[in-house]
Amino acid sequence: MNKFWPSVLEGFARNLVAIISLCVAISAVVLSVERSNRSEYQHNIRDASFRVLAELSQLQLLVDNAHYGRVEVNPIAGWARVNYMRDLASVIPEPVPSSLEQLFESWQVQVEYLGIRQSEEERSSSLKANEKISSSIAEARNAIREVLLSLE
C-alpha cells in the first residue's frame, strides 16, 4: 500500500500537462455549448419579436382602414394575425405574452364596432374601438422593445 500512492503521484506528475490540457478542453466545450444555447435562445426571441412587430403593423393598418378608410373590416384577417401573435408569444419572455393577451381581448371585444357606420353614434363607436385596439397595439410594441433591449 505504501508503494501505491507514490506511484500514483509520480504518474500524475508525469501527465500533469495532459491532465491540465484535458480540463481546459472540457471547459472550453462546456462554455461553447452554453454560449451557443444562449445565442440560439436569444435568436429565437429576436426572430419571434420581429415577426410580431410586422404583424402588429399589419393589424394597425387593418384597424385604421376599417375606421378611417371607411371600408368593411375583415375580422378573419384580424383574428389570424392576433392568434398568430399569441402563438409566437410563447417564445418571447414577459411582458410580451401578457400584452398580446390584452390585445387579443381588446380585439375580441372591439372588432364588431369597427368599420363602415352610418350614424354618428356608430362612427363614435368605431373610433373608440379603433383607439382601444390601437392602444393595445402600442402597448405590445413597447413590451417587445423592452424585451429586445434587454437581450445581449
N, C-alpha and C positions, 0 to 999 in steps of 0.2 A: 504494500500500500504506500510506503514511503517513496518508492520509485515512480509511482503513478503520477503524482502531482508535479514533480519536476519535469517529467517528460511532456505532460500536457502544457505546462508553462513554456517549455522550450519550443514546442510545436506552435503554440500561439505566437510567440515572439518571432519565429521564423516566417510566419504567414501574416504578420501584422498588417503589412501593406495591402495584401489581398483582402483581408477582412475589412479594412477601412474602405477600400475601393468598392467592395460589395455593399457596405452600408450606405455609401454615397450614391451608388447606382439605384438601390432600392428607394432611398429618399427622393431622388430625382424623378423616378417613375411615379411614386405616390403623389408628389406635388404636381407633376404634369397632368396626371389624370384628374386631380382635384381642380386644377385651373381649367382644364378642358370642360369638365362638367359645369363649372360656374359660368364659363363663356357660353356654352350651349343654352343654359338656363336663361341667361340674360338676352341671348339672341332670340329665343322664343318669345320672351316678354316684349322685346322691341318689335319683332315682326307682327305679333298679335296687336300691339298698341297702334302701329301704323295702319294696319288693316281696319281697326275700329275707328281711327280718325277719318279714314277715307269714307267709311260707311256713315259716320256722323255727318260729314259734309253732304253726302247724297240725301240723307234723311232731312237735313235742314233745307236743302233745295226742294224736296218734295213738299215739305210743310209750307215753305214760303210761296211756292207755286200754287198750292191749294188755296191759300188765303189771298195773297196779293195778286196772283196771276188770274184769279177768279176761274180756275179750272177745277174740274171734279177731282177729288183726291182718290188716289189708288191705294186703298188700305192694305191690299195684299202685298204690294211692293214695300210699304212701310213695315208691315209685320215681318216680312222676310228679312229686312235689314235689322230690325230690332232683335229678332230671335238669333240671327247670325252673330250680332254683337254680344248677346248674352252667352252664347256658346264660347266665343273667344275669351270672354271674361274669366273662364275657368283657368286660363294660363297666366293671367295678369293678377298681381297681388292687389290688396286693398289700397286705396279706396275705390278702385275702378269697378269691381263687381257690384258693390252697393250702389254706385252712381248709375250703372247701367240697369240695375234692377229698378231704380227710381224712374229712369227713362222709360222702361217697359211699362210700369204702372201709369205713368203720365200719358203715354201713347194709348194705352188701353182705355183710359177714361176720356181722353180728349179727341181721339181720331174722328168720332162721329160728328163733332162740331165743326170740323174743317171743311172748306170747300165753298162752292157757289151758294150764295144765300141771297134771298130776295128782299127780306125785310131788314130794317135797321137792327132789330133785336138779333136776328140770325147773323148779321155781319159782325155785331158786337161779340157774339158767342164764338164766331170763327177767329176773331182777333185774340180773344182771351185764350182759346185753345192753342193758337199759334205761339203766344207769349209763354204759356206754361210748358209746352213741348220744347220751345227754343231755350228756355231757362234750363231744362233738364239736359239738353244737348250741351249747353255751355258748361254746366257742372261736370258732365262726363269728360269733356275736353280738358278742363282744369285738372281733374283727377288723373288723366292719362299723362299730362305734362308733369305732374308731381311725381308719378312713378318713373317716367323716363329720366327725369333729372336726378333721381335717387340711384340710378344704375351707375356702375363704374365704367 
